[in-house]
């Protein structure tokens, strides 16, 4: 019971204190929103409605990626600077519980961000025929893996701008390597193996199959790979925290 109370308290604090921090708003909300609008208004003649549904999986995946990683960059670095994270490490709760609570706030933020493009798209195109259960699962798995990637980077940063800068080293390449807006088949052959080493590739493929009915990989394979990435990243993040902040 005490563990769940601690989990809920950490999650509540993060939601109340960090969702509306300026770096989180700029990178986590404004950037995905502006990219969504830019993709929707692709020609000087006005709205290009025919491609909006085709772009939806990539826009959703990008919104989750930037929302979750920005949230972790803000929460971890602000708390390290204010020494509140040190107090959490001294609390009588398992490290795994503390890490799960910290990433939960970012996951919720990513889930919210994912459906901003959907709301915009609903005004312009028919969204009938989408498998919303599969979409929700795909968005959740993308949010979890992206959050843990963000935590892995934020642990090494001392300032918010450092965490955001480090994050951009993998966020922007992933926009083009993971099939969000450019099919993997159109990439140079020597880059394609790199695409399959990134978890966002599998999440985007799941979204594409759920929304467009077109995918290049088996949904079961994508889910299993994303679960494997989640487990590996969670273990690595705990090890990184112990190594950098405890020992």
N, C-alpha and C positions, 0 to 999 in steps of 0.2 A: 504493500500500500504506500509506504514512504517513497519508494522508487517512482511510482506513478505520480505522486504529488510533486516530486522534484521535477519529473519530466514535464508535467503540465505547467509548472511555475516558470521553467526556463523558456518553454515555447510561448507562453503568454507574454513574458517580458520582451522577447524578441519581436513579436508581432506589434506590441504597443510602442516599442522604442525605435525600431529600425525600418519599418516598412516605408516610412515617408522621409527618410534621410535623403538629402540632395543627390549624393552619388547613386543611390538606389533608384531614384526617380529618373535621373538622366540616362543611365545605362540600362536599367531594368525595365523601364516603362516607355520613356520617350523614344529611345533608339528603335526598339522593335515596332512601336506604333508608327514612327515616321517611315521606317522601311516598308511596313505594310501599305501605307498610303502611297509611297513612291511606286511600289509594284502595281498598285491598282490604277494609278494614273501614269501610264507608261508612254503615252503619246500626247503630243501637243493638242491633238484634236479632241481630247477628253478621255472619258473612262473606257478602258478596254475590258469589257465585262466577260468576254468569252474565256479568258485565261484565269479568272479569279479562283475558280474551284481547283484548277490544275496547280495553282501556286499555294493553295491552302495548307497542304502537309508541310511544305518547307517553311512557311510563315509561322505556323504553330510551333514547329521544332525550334526555330530560331528564337521565338519569344520565350520559350521555356529555357533555352540555353542561356540567354542573356539575363533573364530574370533571376534564375537560381544562382548563377555565379556572381552576379552583382550583390545579391542579398548576403551571400557568405563573405564576400570581400568587405562588406560594411560591418556585419555583426562581429566577425572575428577580429578585424583590425581595431575597431573602436573599443572592443572589450579588452584587447591586449593593451591598448594605450591607456585605458582607464583602470587597469589592473583588476577588473572584475572577473576576467577569465581565470586569473590566478586563484581567486577565491573559489570559483567553481571547481577547479582542480583539487582544492583542499577539502571540498565538501564530501561527506561520507556516502557517496553514490558511486556505482560502477562507472568507469570511464566510457564504456559502451553506451550506457544510458545517457550520459552527458552529450556524447557525440550525436546520438540519435535525436535528442531533443534539439540540438543546434541545427541539424540539417532539416528537421521537420518544418521549421518556419520557412526556410528557403523553398522546400518542396511545395508547400501550400501557395507561396508567392508565385512559383512557376506554373502551378495548375491554373491560378487566376489569369496569369499572362497568356497562357495558351489559348484561352477562349476569347481574347480580345479580337484577334483576326476573324474568328468565327462570327462574332457579333457584327462586325463590319460587313463580312461577306453575305450574311443573311439578308441584308438590305438590297443586295444586287443580284444574287443568283439563288436558284432553288437548291437547297441542301438535302432534299429527299434522297433516300437510298443509302445514307451513310450509316455504317455500323457504329453507333455511338458507344456501345459497351467496349468494343475493341479500341476505339479512339481514346476513351478514358484510360484504358490499360496502357496503351502506348505512351500517352502523355505522362502518366504516373511514372513509368519506367524511365523515360527520358529525363524527367525531373529528378529522380533519385540519382541516376548516374551522373548527370550534369552537376548536381549539388555536391556530390562526393569529389568530382574533379575540381570544383571550385574550392572545396575545403582543403584539398591537397595543395593547392596553390596558395590559398590565403594563410595557411600555417607558416609559410616561408616569408610572408610580407610583414613589414612593420607599420606601413601607412596604407590608407585606402587607395591612394593613387598608384602605389606600387602593386597592390593586389589587382587593381583594374588593368594596369599595364601588362602584368604577367599573364592575366587571363586572356587578354587580346591576342597574345602570341598563339594560343590554341583556338580561341573562338572564331577569329576571322578565317583562318585556313579551313576550319570545319564547315563554314558556310559553303565552300566550294568543293570540298573533298567528300562530303557525306551525302550527296544527292539531294540537297535541299532545293536548289534551283538549277543545278546542272547535272544531268544524268551521269552516273558513274561510268557508263559505257563510252561517254564522249571524252573522258579524261585520257591523258597519255597513259600508255600501258604501264610505264614504270611507277605511276602514281596510284594505280588501282589497288595494289596490295595494301598500301597505306590506308586507303579508305576503309578497308575491312578490319583494320586494327582500332578503329574509333567507334565507341558505343553509339554515337549519334546516327551512324549509318543504319544500324539495325532498327533504332526507334523510328527514323524517318521512313524506312521501308514498311514498317508496321502501319504507320499513319497513312502512307500512300495506298496500301492495300485496303485499309478500312474506309477511306474517303473516296478513292478513285477506282478501287477494285483492281489495281495494277501493282504488282510487287515483283521483285527479282529473287527474293529469298522466301523460304518457307516461314510462315508466321510462328510455328513452334520453334524453329531454329532461332529466330530473332529473339523470342521471349527467353529461351534458355541462355543465349549469349548475354543478354542484358542482365539476367539474374547472376550469371558468372561474373560479369563486370562489377555488379553491385557488391557482391561478396568480397571480391578481391580489393576493390577500392576502399570498402569499409575497414577491412583488416589493415590495409596500408595506412589509412588515415590515423587509425589508433596508434599504430607503430610510430608514425611520424610525430604525433603529439607527444608520445612518451619520450621519444628521442630528443626533440627540440625544446620541450617545455618542462619536462619532469626530471629526466636524468641529467 
